[in-house]
């Protein structure tokens, strides 16, 4: 289990506050671009040095947030560079087998956690819903009970792992 990135490159001593992610000013465009490129390199290193091996062994690697998040919510990451760069690079980094997007109406999210304004949340919910339409992404209805949300989440993960297992264990048809 990892948060945001594999961590093969050095992590900074300063961590972004997750309780108030939108209160800090963005980095300069140059710092933002360098950090984003480092983030992309870190994802590649993590994939080739660890994740790929675990995938071949039918392992499960979980990231809480991933590279695409910077393009969806750049303010959270203090990204002040060109808006097209995170979207472009997200097509270059290794893609997860499955992306789970917890989805709930903005007012419900705001009632649970008021770190962002309702308007900001509504915009983020829309962008995450758009992302959830991509191949490999699954929108999980988080407005259900915790048990129902967990069940739906686990069913999605088990389905992907089962497909990977059957693909890896299929007899070689070339023999």
Contact map, one row per residue, 1 for C-alpha under 8 A:
1110000000000000000000000000000000000000000000000000000000001111000000000000000000000000000000000000000000000000000000000000000000000000000000000000000000000000000000000000000
1111110000000000000000000000000000000000000000000000000000001111000000000000000000000000000000000000000000000000000000000000000000000000000000000000000000000000000000000000000
1111110000000000000000000000000000000000000000000000000000000011110000000000000000000000000000000000000000000000000000000000000000000000000000000000000000000000000000000000000
0111110000000000000000000000000000000000000000000000000000000011111000000000000000000000000000000000000000000000000000000000000000000000000000000000000000000000000000000000000
0111111000000000000000000000000000000010011001000000000000000010011000000000000000000000000000000000000000000000000000000000000000000000000000000000000000000000000000000000000
0111111100000000000000000000000000000000011011000000000000000000000000000000000000000000000000000000000000000000000000000000000000000000000000000000000000000000000000000000000
0000111111100000000000000000000000000000010001000000000000000000000000000000000000000000000000000000000000000000000000000000000000000000000000000000000000000000000000000000000
0000011111000000000000000000000000000000010011000000000000000000000000000000000000000000000000000000000000000000000000000000000000000000000000000000000000000000000000000000000
0000001111100000000000000000000000000100010000000000000000000000000000000000000000000000000000000000000000000000000000000000000000000000000000000000000000000000000000000000000
0000001111110000000000000000000000000000000000000000000000000000000000000000000000000000000000000000000000000000000000000000000000000000000000000000000000000000000000000000000
0000001011111000000000000000000000000000000000000000000000000000000000000000000000000000000000000000000000000000000000000000000000000000000000000000000000000000000000000000000
0000000001111110000000000000000000000000000000000000000000000000000000000000000000000000000000000000000000000000000000000000000000000000000000000000000000000000000000000000000
0000000000111110000000000000000000000000000000000000000000000000000000000000000000000000000000000000000000000000000000000000000000000000000000000000000000000000000000000000000
0000000000011111000000000000000000000000000000000000000000000000000000000000000000000000000000000000000000000000000000000000000000000000000000000000000000000000000000000000000
0000000000011111100000000000000000000000000000000000000000000000000000000000000000000000000000000000000000000000000000000000000000000000000000000000000000000000000000000000000
0000000000000111110010000000000000000000000000000000000000000000000000000000100000000000000000000000000000000000000000000000000000000000000000000000000000000000000000000000000
0000000000000011111110000000000000000000000000000000000000000000000000000000000000000000000000000000000000000000000000000000000000000000000000000000000000000000000000000000000
0000000000000001111110000000000000000000000000000000000000000000000000000000000000000000000000000000000000000000000000000000000000000000000000000000000000000000000000000000000
0000000000000000111110000000000000000000000000000000000000000000000000000000000000000000000000000000000000000000001000000000000000000000000000000000000000000000000000000000000
0000000000000000111111100000000000000000000000000000000000000000000000000000000000000000000000000000000000000000001100000000000000000000000000000000000000000000000000000000000
0000000000000001111111110000000000000000000000000000000000000000000000000011100000000000000000000000000000000000001000000000000000000000000000000000000000000000000000000000000
0000000000000000000111111000000000000000000000000000000000000000000000000011010000000000000000000000000000000000000100000000000000000000000000000000000000000000000000000000000
0000000000000000000111111000000000000000000000000000000000000000000000000000000000000000000000000000000000000000000000000000000000000000000000000000000000000000000000000000000
0000000000000000000011111100000000000000000000000000000000000000000000000000010000000000000000000000000000000000000000000000000000000000000000000000000000000000000000000000000
0000000000000000000001111110000000000000000000000000000000000000000000000000010000000000000000000000000000000000000000000000000000000000000000000000000000000000000000000000000
0000000000000000000000011111000000000000000000000000000000000000000000000010111100000000000000000000000000000000000000000000000000000000000000000000000000000000000000000000000
0000000000000000000000001111101100000000000000000000000000000000000000000000011100000000000000000000000000000000000000000000000000000000000000000000000000000000000000000000000
0000000000000000000000000111111100000000000000000000000000000000000000000000001110000000000000000000000000000000000000000000000000000000000000000000000000000000000000000000000
0000000000000000000000000011111110000000000000000000000000000000000000000000001111000000000000000000000000000000000000000000000000000000000000000000000000000000000000000000000
0000000000000000000000000001111111000000000000000000000000000000000000000000000010000000000000000000000000000000000000000000000000000000000000000000000000000000000000000000000
0000000000000000000000000011111111100000000000000000000000000000000000000000000000000000000000000000000000000000000000000000000000000000000000000000000000000000000000000000000
0000000000000000000000000011111111110000000000000000000000000000000000000000011110000000000000000000000000000000000000000000000000000000000000000000000000000000000000000000000
0000000000000000000000000000111111111000000000000000000000000000000000000000000011000000000000000000000000000000000000000000000000000000000000000000000000000000000000000000000
0000000000000000000000000000011111111100000000000000000000000000000000000000000000000000000000000000000000000000000000000000000000000000000000000000000000000000000000000000000
0000000000000000000000000000001111111110000000000000000000000000000000000000000000000000000000000000000000000000000000000000000000000000000000000000000000000000000000000000000
0000000000000000000000000000000111111111000000000000000000000000000000000000000000000100000000000000000000000000000000000000000000000000000000000000000000000000000000000000000
0000000000000000000000000000000011111111100000000000000000000000000000000000000000000000000000000000000000000000000000000000000000000000000000000000000000000000000000000000000
0000000010000000000000000000000001111111110000000000000000000000000000000000000000000000000000000000000000000000000000000000000000000000000000000000000000000000000000000000000
0000100000000000000000000000000000111111111000000000000000000000001000000000000000000000000000000000000000000000000000000000000000000000000000000000000000000000000000000000000
0000000000000000000000000000000000011111111100000000000000000000001000000000000000000000100010000000000000000000000000000000000000000000000000000000000000000000000000000000000
0000000000000000000000000000000000001111111110000000000000000000000000000000000000000000000000000000000000000000000000000000000000000000000000000000000000000000000000000000000
0000111110000000000000000000000000000111111111000000000000000000000000000000000000000000000000000000000000000000000000000000000000000000000000000000000000000000000000000000000
0000110000000000000000000000000000000011111111100000000000000000001000000000000000000000000011000000000000000000000000000000000000000000000000000000000000000000000000000000000
0000000000000000000000000000000000000001111111110000000000000000000000000000000000000000000011000000000000000000000000000000000000000000000000000000000000000000000000000000000
0000010100000000000000000000000000000000111111111100000000000000000000000000000000000000000000000000000000000000000000000000000000000000000000000000000000000000000000000000000
0000111100000000000000000000000000000000011111111110000000000000000000000000000000000000000000000000000000000000000000000000000000000000000000000000000000000000000000000000000
0000000000000000000000000000000000000000001111111111000000000000000000000000000000000000000001000000000000000000000000000000000000000000000000000000000000000000000000000000000
0000000000000000000000000000000000000000000111111111100000000000000000000000000000000000000000000000000000000000000000000000000000000000000000000000000000000000000000000000000
0000000000000000000000000000000000000000000011111111100000000000000000000000000000000000000000000000000000000000000000000000000000000000000000000000000000000000000000000000000
0000000000000000000000000000000000000000000011111111110000000000000000000000000000000000000000000000000000000000000000000000000000000000000000000000000000000000000000000000000
0000000000000000000000000000000000000000000001111111111000001000000000000000000000000000000000000000000000000000000000000000000000000000000000000000000000000000000000000000000
0000000000000000000000000000000000000000000000111111111100000000000000000000000000000000000000000000000000000000000000000000000000000000000000000000000000000000000000000000000
0000000000000000000000000000000000000000000000011111111110000000000000000000000000000000000000000000000000000000000000000000000000000000000000000000000000000000000000000000000
0000000000000000000000000000000000000000000000000111111111111000000000000000000000000000000000000000000000000000000000000000000000000000000000000000000000000000000000000000000
0000000000000000000000000000000000000000000000000011111111111000000000000000000000000000000000000000000000000000000000000000000000000000000000000000000000000000000000000000000
0000000000000000000000000000000000000000000000000001111111100000000000000000000000000000000000000000000000000000000000000000000000000000000000000000000000000000000000010000000
0000000000000000000000000000000000000000000000000000111111100000000000000000000000000000000000000000000000000000000000000000000000000000000000000000000000000000000000000000000
0000000000000000000000000000000000000000000000000000011111110000000000000000000000000000000000000000000000000000000000000000000000000000000000000000000000000000100110000000000
0000000000000000000000000000000000000000000000000000011111111000000000000000000000000000000000000000000000000000000000000000000000000000000000000000000000000000000000000000000
0000000000000000000000000000000000000000000000000000011001111100000000000000000000000000000000000000000000000000000000000000000000000000000000000000000000000000100000000000000
1100000000000000000000000000000000000000000000000010011000111110000000000000000000000000000000000000000000000000000000000000000000000000000000000000000000000000000000000000000
1100000000000000000000000000000000000000000000000000000000011111000000000000000000000000000000000000000000000000000000000000000000000000000000000000000000000000000000000000000
1111100000000000000000000000000000000000000000000000000000001111110000000000000000000000000000000000000000000000000000000000000000000000000000000000000000000000000000000000000
1111000000000000000000000000000000000000000000000000000000000111110000000000000000000000000000000000000000000000000000000000000000000000000000000000000000000000000000000000000
0011000000000000000000000000000000000000000000000000000000000011111010000000000000000000000000000000000000000000000000000000000000000000000000000000000000000000000000000000000
0011100000000000000000000000000000000000000000000000000000000011111110000000000000000000000000000000000000000000000000000000000000000000000000000000000000000000000000000000000
0001100000000000000000000000000000000011001000000000000000000000111111100000000000000100010010000000000000000000000000000000000000000000000000000000000000000000000000000000000
0000000000000000000000000000000000000000000000000000000000000000011111110000000000000110010000000000000000000000000000000000000000000000000000000000000000000000000000000000000
0000000000000000000000000000000000000000000000000000000000000000111111111100000000000000000000000000000000000000000000000000000000000000000000000000000000000000000000000000000
0000000000000000000000000000000000000000000000000000000000000000001111111101101000000100000000000000000000000000000000000000000000000000000000000000000000000000000000000000000
0000000000000000000000000000000000000000000000000000000000000000001111111100000000100110000000000000000000000000000000000000000000000000000000000000000000000000000000000000000
0000000000000000000000000000000000000000000000000000000000000000000111111100000000000000000000000000000000000000000000000001001100000000000000000000000000000000000000000000000
0000000000000000000000000000000000000000000000000000000000000000000011111111100000000000000000000000000000000000000000000001000000000000000000000000000000000000000000000000000
0000000000000000000000000000000000000000000000000000000000000000000011111111111100000000000000000000000000000000000000000000000000000000000000000000000000000000000000000000000
0000000000000000000011000100000000000000000000000000000000000000000000001111111100000000000000000000000000000000000000000000000000000000000000000000000000000000000000000000000
0000000000000000000011000000000000000000000000000000000000000000000001001111111000000000000000000000000000000000000000000000000000000000000000000000000000000000000000000000000
0000000000000001000010000100000000000000000000000000000000000000000001001111111000000000000000000000000000000000000000000000000000000000000000000000000000000000000000000000000
0000000000000000000001011110000100000000000000000000000000000000000000000111111100000000000000000000000000000000000000000000000000000000000000000000000000000000000000000000000
0000000000000000000000000111100100000000000000000000000000000000000001000111111110000000000000000000000000000000000000000000000000000000000000000000000000000000000000000000000
0000000000000000000000000111100100000000000000000000000000000000000000000110011111000000000000000000000000000000000000000000000000000000000000000000000000000000000000000000000
0000000000000000000000000001110110000000000000000000000000000000000000000000001111101000000000000000000000000000000000000000000000000000000000000000000000000000000000000000000
0000000000000000000000000000100010000000000000000000000000000000000000000000000111111000000000000000000000000000000000000000000000000000000000000000000000000000000000000000000
0000000000000000000000000000000000000000000000000000000000000000000000100000000011111110000000000000000000000000000000000000000000000000000000000000000000000000000000000000000
0000000000000000000000000000000000000000000000000000000000000000000000000000000001111111000000000000000000000000000000000000000000000000000000000000000000000000000000000000000
0000000000000000000000000000000000000000000000000000000000000000000000000000000011111111100000000000000000000000000000000000000000000000000000000000000000000000000000000000000
0000000000000000000000000000000000010000000000000000000000000000001101100000000000111111110000000000000000000000000000000000000000000000000000000000000000000000000000000000000
0000000000000000000000000000000000000000000000000000000000000000000100100000000000111111111000000000000000000000000000000000000000000000000000000000000000000000000000000000000
0000000000000000000000000000000000000000000000000000000000000000000000000000000000011111111100000000000000000000000000000000000000000000000000000000000000000000000000000000000
0000000000000000000000000000000000000001000000000000000000000000000000000000000000001111111110000000000000000000000000000000000000000000000000000000000000000000000000000000000
0000000000000000000000000000000000000000000000000000000000000000001100000000000000000111111110000000000000000000000000000000000000000000000000000000000000000000000000000000000
0000000000000000000000000000000000000000000000000000000000000000000000000000000000000011111111100000000000000000000000000000000000000000000000000000000000000000000000000000000
0000000000000000000000000000000000000000000000000000000000000000000000000000000000000001111111000000000000000000000000000000000000000000000000000000000000000000000000000000000
0000000000000000000000000000000000000001001100000000000000000000001000000000000000000000111111100000000000000000000000000000000000000000000000000000000000000000000000000000000
0000000000000000000000000000000000000000001100100000000000000000000000000000000000000000001111110000000000000000000000000000000000000000000000000000000000000000000000000000000
0000000000000000000000000000000000000000000000000000000000000000000000000000000000000000001011111000000000000000000000000000000000000000000000000000000000000000000000000000000
0000000000000000000000000000000000000000000000000000000000000000000000000000000000000000000001111110000000000000000000000000000000000001000000000000000000000000000000000000000
0000000000000000000000000000000000000000000000000000000000000000000000000000000000000000000000111110000000000000000000000000000000000001000000000000000000000001000000000000000
0000000000000000000000000000000000000000000000000000000000000000000000000000000000000000000000011111000000000000000000000000000000000001110000000000000000001001000000000000000
0000000000000000000000000000000000000000000000000000000000000000000000000000000000000000000000011111100000000000000000000000000000010001110000000000000000000000000000000000000
0000000000000000000000000000000000000000000000000000000000000000000000000000000000000000000000000111110000000000000000000000000000010000111100000000000010000000000000000000000
0000000000000000000000000000000000000000000000000000000000000000000000000000000000000000000000000011111000000000000000000000000110010000111100000000000000000000000000000000000
0000000000000000000000000000000000000000000000000000000000000000000000000000000000000000000000000001111100000000000000000000000000000000001111000000000000000000000000000000000
0000000000000000000000000000000000000000000000000000000000000000000000000000000000000000000000000000111110000000000000000000100110000000001111100000000000000000000000000000000
0000000000000000000000000000000000000000000000000000000000000000000000000000000000000000000000000000011111011000000000000000100000000000000011100000000000000000000000000000000
0000000000000000000000000000000000000000000000000000000000000000000000000000000000000000000000000000001111111000000000000100100000000000000000100000000000000000000000000000000
0000000000000000000000000000000000000000000000000000000000000000000000000000000000000000000000000000000111111100000001001100100000000000000000000000000000000000000000000000000
0000000000000000000000000000000000000000000000000000000000000000000000000000000000000000000000000000000011111110000001000000000000000000000000000000000000000000000000000000000
0000000000000000000000000000000000000000000000000000000000000000000000000000000000000000000000000000000111111111000000000000000000000000000000100000000000000000000000000000000
0000000000000000000000000000000000000000000000000000000000000000000000000000000000000000000000000000000111111111110000001000000000000000000000000000000000000000000000000000000
0000000000000000000000000000000000000000000000000000000000000000000000000000000000000000000000000000000001111111111111001000000000000000000000000000000000000000000000000000000
0000000000000000000000000000000000000000000000000000000000000000000000000000000000000000000000000000000000111111110000000000000000000000000000000000000000000000000000000000000
0000000000000000000000000000000000000000000000000000000000000000000000000000000000000000000000000000000000011111110000000000000000000000000000000000000000000000000000000000000
0000000000000000000000000000000000000000000000000000000000000000000000000000000000000000000000000000000000001111111100000000000000000000000000000000000000000000000000000000000
0000000000000000000000000000000000000000000000000000000000000000000000000000000000000000000000000000000000001111111110000000000000000000000000000000000000000000000000000000000
0000000000000000001110000000000000000000000000000000000000000000000000000000000000000000000000000000000000000100111110000000000000000000000000000000000000000000000000000000000
0000000000000000000101000000000000000000000000000000000000000000000000000000000000000000000000000000000000000100111111011000000000000000000000000000000000000000000000000000000
0000000000000000000000000000000000000000000000000000000000000000000000000000000000000000000000000000000000000100011111111000000000000000000000000000000000000000000000000000000
0000000000000000000000000000000000000000000000000000000000000000000000000000000000000000000000000000000001100100000111111100000000000000000000000000000000000000000000000000000
0000000000000000000000000000000000000000000000000000000000000000000000000000000000000000000000000000000000000000000011111110000000000000000000000000000000000000000000000000000
0000000000000000000000000000000000000000000000000000000000000000000000000000000000000000000000000000000000000000000111111111000000000000000000000000000000000000000000000000000
0000000000000000000000000000000000000000000000000000000000000000000000000000000000000000000000000000000001001100000111111111100000000000000000000000000000000000000000000000000
0000000000000000000000000000000000000000000000000000000000000000000000000000000000000000000000000000000011000000000001111111110000000000000000000000000000000000000000000000000
0000000000000000000000000000000000000000000000000000000000000000000000000000000000000000000000000000000000000000000000111111111000000000000000000000000000000000000000000000000
0000000000000000000000000000000000000000000000000000000000000000000000011000000000000000000000000000000000000000000000011111111100000000000000000000000000000000000000000000000
0000000000000000000000000000000000000000000000000000000000000000000000000000000000000000000000000000001111000000000000001111111110000000000000000000000000000000000000000000000
0000000000000000000000000000000000000000000000000000000000000000000000000000000000000000000000000000000000000000000000000111111111000000000000000000000000000000000000000000000
0000000000000000000000000000000000000000000000000000000000000000000000010000000000000000000000000000000000000000000000000011111111100000000000000000000000000000000000000000000
0000000000000000000000000000000000000000000000000000000000000000000000010000000000000000000000000000101000000000000000000001111111110000000000000000000000000000000000000000000
0000000000000000000000000000000000000000000000000000000000000000000000000000000000000000000000000000101000000000000000000000111111111000001000000000000000000000000000000000000
0000000000000000000000000000000000000000000000000000000000000000000000000000000000000000000000000000000000000000000000000000011111111100000000000000000000000000000000000000000
0000000000000000000000000000000000000000000000000000000000000000000000000000000000000000000000000000000000000000000000000000001111111100100000000000000000000000000000000000000
0000000000000000000000000000000000000000000000000000000000000000000000000000000000000000000000000011100000000000000000000000000111111100111000000000000000000000000000000000000
0000000000000000000000000000000000000000000000000000000000000000000000000000000000000000000000000000000000000000000000000000000011111110111000000000000000000000000000000000000
0000000000000000000000000000000000000000000000000000000000000000000000000000000000000000000000000000000000000000000000000000000001111111100000000000000000000000000000000000000
0000000000000000000000000000000000000000000000000000000000000000000000000000000000000000000000000000000000000000000000000000000000001111100000000000000000000000000000000000000
0000000000000000000000000000000000000000000000000000000000000000000000000000000000000000000000011110000000000000000000000000000000000111110000000000000000000000000000000000000
0000000000000000000000000000000000000000000000000000000000000000000000000000000000000000000000000111100000000000000000000000000000111111111000000000000000000000000000000000000
0000000000000000000000000000000000000000000000000000000000000000000000000000000000000000000000000111100000000000000000000000000000011001111100000000000000010000000000000000000
0000000000000000000000000000000000000000000000000000000000000000000000000000000000000000000000000001111000000000000000000000000010011000111110000000000000000000000000000000000
0000000000000000000000000000000000000000000000000000000000000000000000000000000000000000000000000001111000000000000000000000000000000000011111000000100110000000000000000000000
0000000000000000000000000000000000000000000000000000000000000000000000000000000000000000000000000000011100000000000000000000000000000000001111110000100000000000000000000000000
0000000000000000000000000000000000000000000000000000000000000000000000000000000000000000000000000000011100000000000000000000000000000000000111111100100000000000000000000000000
0000000000000000000000000000000000000000000000000000000000000000000000000000000000000000000000000000001110010000000000000000000000000000000011111000100000000000000000000000000
0000000000000000000000000000000000000000000000000000000000000000000000000000000000000000000000000000000000000000000000000000000000000000000011111101100000000000000000000000000
0000000000000000000000000000000000000000000000000000000000000000000000000000000000000000000000000000000000000000000000000000000000000000000001111111100000000000000000000000000
0000000000000000000000000000000000000000000000000000000000000000000000000000000000000000000000000000000000000000000000000000000000000000000001011111110000000000000000000000000
0000000000000000000000000000000000000000000000000000000000000000000000000000000000000000000000000000000000000000000000000000000000000000000000001111111000000000000000000000000
0000000000000000000000000000000000000000000000000000000000000000000000000000000000000000000000000000000000000000000000000000000000000000000000011111111100000000000000000000000
0000000000000000000000000000000000000000000000000000000000000000000000000000000000000000000000000000000000000000000000000000000000000000000111111111111110000000000000000000000
0000000000000000000000000000000000000000000000000000000000000000000000000000000000000000000000000000000000000000000000000000000000000000000000000111111111000000000000000000000
0000000000000000000000000000000000000000000000000000000000000000000000000000000000000000000000000000000000000000000000000000000000000000000000000011111111100000000000000000000
0000000000000000000000000000000000000000000000000000000000000000000000000000000000000000000000000000000000000000000000000000000000000000000100000001111111110000000000000000000
0000000000000000000000000000000000000000000000000000000000000000000000000000000000000000000000000001000000000000000000000000000000000000000100000000111111111000000000000000000
0000000000000000000000000000000000000000000000000000000000000000000000000000000000000000000000000000000000000000000000000000000000000000000000000000011111111100000000000000000
0000000000000000000000000000000000000000000000000000000000000000000000000000000000000000000000000000000000000000000000000000000000000000000000000000001111111110000000000000000
0000000000000000000000000000000000000000000000000000000000000000000000000000000000000000000000000000000000000000000000000000000000000000010000000000000111111111000000000000000
0000000000000000000000000000000000000000000000000000000000000000000000000000000000000000000000000100000000000000000000000000000000000000000000000000000011111111100000000000000
0000000000000000000000000000000000000000000000000000000000000000000000000000000000000000000000000000000000000000000000000000000000000000000000000000000001111111110000000000000
0000000000000000000000000000000000000000000000000000000000000000000000000000000000000000000000000000000000000000000000000000000000000000000000000000000000111111111000000000000
0000000000000000000000000000000000000000000000000000000000000000000000000000000000000000000000001100000000000000000000000000000000000000000000000000000000011111111100000000000
0000000000000000000000000000000000000000000000000000000001010000000000000000000000000000000000000000000000000000000000000000000000000000000000000000000000001111111110000000000
0000000000000000000000000000000000000000000000000000000000000000000000000000000000000000000000000000000000000000000000000000000000000000000000000000000000000111111111000000000
0000000000000000000000000000000000000000000000000000000000000000000000000000000000000000000000000000000000000000000000000000000000000000000000000000000000000011111111100000000
0000000000000000000000000000000000000000000000000000000001000000000000000000000000000000000000000000000000000000000000000000000000000000000000000000000000000001111111110000000
0000000000000000000000000000000000000000000000000000000001000000000000000000000000000000000000000000000000000000000000000000000000000000000000000000000000000000111111111000000
0000000000000000000000000000000000000000000000000000000000000000000000000000000000000000000000000000000000000000000000000000000000000000000000000000000000000000011111111100000
0000000000000000000000000000000000000000000000000000000000000000000000000000000000000000000000000000000000000000000000000000000000000000000000000000000000000000001111111100000
0000000000000000000000000000000000000000000000000000000100000000000000000000000000000000000000000000000000000000000000000000000000000000000000000000000000000000000111111100000
0000000000000000000000000000000000000000000000000000000000000000000000000000000000000000000000000000000000000000000000000000000000000000000000000000000000000000000011111110000
0000000000000000000000000000000000000000000000000000000000000000000000000000000000000000000000000000000000000000000000000000000000000000000000000000000000000000000001111111000
0000000000000000000000000000000000000000000000000000000000000000000000000000000000000000000000000000000000000000000000000000000000000000000000000000000000000000000000001111100
0000000000000000000000000000000000000000000000000000000000000000000000000000000000000000000000000000000000000000000000000000000000000000000000000000000000000000000000000111111
0000000000000000000000000000000000000000000000000000000000000000000000000000000000000000000000000000000000000000000000000000000000000000000000000000000000000000000000000011111
0000000000000000000000000000000000000000000000000000000000000000000000000000000000000000000000000000000000000000000000000000000000000000000000000000000000000000000000000001111
0000000000000000000000000000000000000000000000000000000000000000000000000000000000000000000000000000000000000000000000000000000000000000000000000000000000000000000000000001111
